[in-house]
Amino acid sequence: MKKLKILFLVLIVTIVTVNISAQEVIEPPKYPDGVYTKENSRTRRAIPYPTLREADVMWSKRVWRVIDLREKMNHPLYYPDEKIFDRKSLFDVIKDAAMIDGTITCFDNPLTDDEFRFDMTKTEIENLLVSWDSTNTVEDVNNPGVQLVAPLKKDITTEKVWKYWVKEDWFFDKQRSVLDVRIIGLCPLVEKLTEGGEATGGDKALFWVYFPEARPVFANQEVYMRHNDAERRTFEDIFWKRMFSSYVRKESNVYNRGILDYKTGLDVLLESERVKHDIFICEHDLFHF
């Protein structure tokens, strides 16, 4: 019996050690990195949403957006592309919370299901964040001049995540007399590659994250702000204050189709602006000036 207990403890320690070693750990600095200790962001809590009753919602519209991290306004969500002690990119925050802390749940089948039904295990997430170059070859050491196929493992890191899908609901709350919006989910996208590692121009959706579950995590992660390092925002602030640039890819409709399904070229952007304008007009026409 004692041998079984010892074997069980050794197995647990081995699993924990392997799991920790698989993740990149940022060592804290030996001395305080600054003239004061930062406590505001690390102890913040997400602001609770105002109470909302179904009877108070006069109008609502579901919208799916795309945040392109290559736009300058969205750079705080993309950088730093490598972790530093006081800051991480949005994707690294999500990945660490899902893989290490277990505070964020990732949901599978992002292309066909955005209703957060099929949660993923840590092993499934690890396998998803790895790609293989099947065209990679190496020379056979026993037969010089002969090339052997040797698939090359490539990890999907934050620098390869260049877009996010955002699922959100716009609604008019007659109790507070405001047009409000709440983000429901986030989905990171990477550039789709061929087996040889060449870009195809398309996107590959990784997984959905339920945004209300992730808000407490986002509220404790600082984001770089220009002009004043003492007044940095958090990822929660970025989304709460709508401090990002995006375009609409889909609105709720009877066909359940996206804009790309019925528009092409420049008309896609014009249709996106039309959806934004309709939401603005809906709020504007509710009041008399």
C-alpha positions in Angstrom: 0.0 0.0 0.0 2.8 2.4 0.9 4.5 1.6 -2.4 1.3 2.5 -4.3 1.1 5.8 -2.5 4.7 6.7 -3.2 4.3 5.7 -6.9 1.1 7.9 -7.1 2.9 10.9 -5.5 5.9 10.5 -7.9 3.4 10.4 -10.9 1.7 13.6 -9.7 5.0 15.4 -9.3 6.2 14.3 -12.7 3.0 15.5 -14.4 3.1 18.9 -12.7 6.8 19.3 -13.5 6.2 18.5 -17.2 3.2 20.8 -17.4 5.2 23.7 -15.8 8.3 23.1 -18.0 6.1 23.2 -21.1 5.1 26.7 -20.4 7.3 29.7 -20.6 7.8 31.2 -17.1 9.0 34.8 -16.7 11.3 35.1 -13.8 10.6 38.2 -11.6 13.4 40.8 -11.4 15.8 40.6 -8.5 15.3 44.2 -7.6 12.1 46.4 -7.9 11.8 47.5 -11.5 10.7 51.1 -10.8 10.5 53.8 -8.1 7.3 52.4 -6.6 5.4 49.1 -6.3 2.5 48.7 -8.8 -0.6 47.5 -7.1 -3.5 49.1 -8.9 -3.8 46.8 -11.9 -2.8 43.6 -10.1 -5.6 44.1 -7.5 -8.3 45.4 -9.7 -11.6 43.7 -10.3 -13.8 43.8 -13.4 -16.6 46.4 -13.1 -19.9 44.5 -12.7 -22.4 45.0 -15.5 -25.6 47.0 -14.7 -28.6 44.8 -14.0 -30.5 44.1 -17.2 -34.0 42.7 -17.5 -35.5 41.3 -20.6 -38.5 43.7 -20.2 -36.2 46.7 -20.4 -34.6 45.8 -23.7 -36.5 47.6 -26.3 -34.2 46.8 -29.2 -31.1 44.6 -29.8 -28.8 43.6 -32.6 -26.1 40.9 -32.6 -23.0 41.9 -34.5 -19.7 40.0 -35.3 -16.6 42.1 -35.8 -13.0 41.7 -36.8 -10.2 43.3 -35.0 -7.1 43.5 -37.2 -4.0 43.7 -35.1 -2.0 45.2 -38.0 -3.8 48.5 -37.5 -1.9 51.0 -35.4 -4.7 51.5 -33.0 -4.8 47.8 -32.2 -1.1 47.4 -31.5 -1.5 47.4 -27.7 -3.4 44.1 -28.2 -0.6 42.6 -30.2 2.6 43.7 -28.5 4.9 42.7 -26.9 5.4 39.7 -29.2 7.6 38.2 -26.5 6.6 38.2 -22.8 8.1 40.7 -20.4 7.6 40.8 -16.7 5.0 43.5 -16.5 3.2 43.1 -19.9 2.0 40.4 -22.2 0.1 40.3 -25.5 -3.6 39.5 -25.4 -3.1 36.1 -26.9 -0.4 35.2 -24.3 -2.8 36.3 -21.5 -5.5 34.0 -22.9 -3.2 31.1 -23.4 -1.6 31.3 -20.0 -5.0 31.7 -18.3 -6.3 28.6 -20.2 -3.1 26.4 -19.9 -1.6 27.3 -16.6 -4.2 28.9 -14.3 -7.3 27.3 -15.8 -9.3 30.5 -15.3 -10.4 30.8 -19.0 -12.2 28.0 -20.9 -11.6 27.6 -24.7 -14.3 26.3 -26.9 -13.9 24.1 -30.0 -15.3 24.3 -33.5 -15.0 28.1 -33.9 -16.1 28.1 -37.6 -19.4 26.3 -37.1 -20.2 26.9 -33.5 -19.9 30.2 -31.6 -22.3 29.3 -28.8 -19.7 28.0 -26.3 -20.8 24.4 -26.1 -17.7 22.2 -26.6 -15.0 23.1 -24.2 -11.4 22.0 -24.9 -8.9 20.2 -22.7 -5.4 21.5 -22.1 -4.1 18.7 -24.3 -6.4 19.7 -27.2 -5.3 23.3 -26.9 -1.6 22.3 -26.9 -2.2 20.2 -30.1 -4.0 23.1 -31.7 -1.2 25.5 -31.1 1.3 23.4 -33.0 1.7 23.1 -36.8 4.0 20.7 -38.8 5.9 21.5 -42.0 5.7 18.1 -43.8 7.9 19.3 -46.6 11.0 19.7 -44.4 13.9 17.4 -45.3 17.3 16.6 -43.8 20.3 14.7 -45.2 20.7 11.1 -44.2 23.8 10.7 -42.1 24.3 7.2 -43.3 23.8 8.0 -47.0 25.3 11.4 -47.8 23.3 13.2 -50.6 20.1 11.4 -49.7 17.3 13.6 -48.3 14.8 12.2 -45.8 11.4 13.7 -44.9 11.6 15.1 -41.4 8.4 17.0 -40.4 9.4 20.2 -38.6 7.4 21.3 -35.5 6.3 24.9 -35.4 4.6 26.4 -32.4 1.8 29.0 -33.0 3.0 32.0 -31.0 1.5 35.4 -30.3 3.3 37.0 -33.3 1.3 34.7 -35.6 -2.1 35.8 -34.2 -3.0 38.8 -36.3 -6.8 39.0 -35.9 -9.7 38.5 -33.5 -13.3 37.8 -34.1 -15.6 39.6 -31.6 -19.2 38.6 -31.0 -21.2 41.3 -29.3 -24.8 42.4 -28.6 -26.0 46.0 -29.0 -29.2 46.9 -27.1 -31.2 49.8 -25.9 -32.0 49.7 -22.2 -35.1 51.8 -21.5 -34.5 51.6 -17.7 -31.3 53.6 -18.1 -32.2 55.2 -21.5 -28.9 54.2 -23.1 -27.7 52.3 -26.1 -25.2 49.8 -24.6 -23.0 47.0 -25.9 -21.6 43.9 -24.3 -19.0 41.6 -25.8 -20.0 37.9 -25.7 -16.9 36.2 -27.1 -13.4 36.5 -28.6 -11.8 34.2 -31.1 -8.1 34.5 -32.1 -7.2 34.0 -35.7 -3.8 33.0 -37.3 -2.8 33.2 -40.9 -3.6 30.0 -42.8 -0.4 28.3 -44.1 0.2 25.5 -46.6 2.1 22.3 -45.7 5.3 24.1 -46.8 4.7 27.0 -44.5 3.7 29.5 -47.2 0.8 32.0 -46.5 -2.4 31.3 -48.4 -4.0 34.7 -47.5 -6.8 33.1 -45.5 -7.4 32.9 -41.7 -7.7 30.0 -39.4 -9.9 30.4 -36.3 -8.4 28.7 -33.2 -11.1 28.7 -30.5 -13.8 30.9 -28.8 -13.4 32.4 -25.4 -16.4 33.5 -23.3 -15.7 37.1 -22.7 -17.5 37.6 -19.3 -15.5 34.7 -17.9 -12.2 36.3 -19.1 -13.0 39.8 -17.8 -11.4 39.2 -14.3 -8.2 38.0 -16.0 -8.1 41.0 -18.4 -8.7 43.4 -15.6 -5.3 42.5 -14.0 -3.2 42.7 -17.2 -1.6 46.1 -18.1 -1.6 47.5 -21.6 1.0 50.0 -22.9 -0.3 53.5 -23.1 1.6 56.3 -24.9 2.7 59.5 -23.2 2.2 58.2 -19.5 3.4 55.0 -18.1 1.9 55.8 -14.7 -1.6 55.7 -16.1 -1.6 52.5 -18.0 -4.9 50.8 -18.9 -5.8 47.1 -18.8 -7.2 44.8 -21.4 -10.6 45.2 -19.7 -10.3 49.0 -20.1 -9.5 48.6 -23.8 -12.7 46.6 -24.5 -14.9 48.5 -22.0 -14.0 51.9 -23.5 -14.0 50.6 -27.1 -10.4 51.6 -27.6 -9.9 49.5 -30.7 -10.5 49.6 -34.4 -12.7 47.0 -36.1 -15.0 46.3 -39.0 -18.3 44.3 -39.1 -18.2 40.9 -40.7 -21.7 39.8 -39.9 -25.0 41.0 -38.4 -27.9 38.9 -37.3 -30.1 38.0 -40.3 -32.6 35.5 -41.5 -30.1 33.7 -43.7 -27.4 33.5 -40.9 -24.8 34.6 -43.5 -21.8 36.9 -43.3 -21.1 40.0 -45.4 -18.6 38.1 -47.5 -21.4 35.7 -48.6 -23.2 38.4 -50.5 -20.7 41.2 -51.0 -17.3 41.4 -52.7 -14.4 43.9 -52.9 -15.0 47.4 -51.7 -18.7 46.7 -51.2 -17.7 44.6 -48.1 -16.4 47.6 -46.3 -19.3 49.8 -47.4 -21.7 47.2 -46.0 -19.8 47.1 -42.8 -20.1 50.9 -42.4 -23.8 50.6 -43.2 -24.3 48.3 -40.3 -22.4 50.7 -38.0 -24.5 53.6 -39.3 -27.8 51.8 -38.7 -26.9 51.2 -35.1 -26.0 54.9 -34.7 -29.3 56.0 -36.3 -31.3 53.7 -34.1 -30.0 55.5 -31.0 -30.2 58.9 -32.6 -33.9 58.6 -33.6 -35.0 57.6 -30.1 -34.4 61.1 -28.8 -35.8 64.6 -29.7 -33.4 67.5 -30.1 
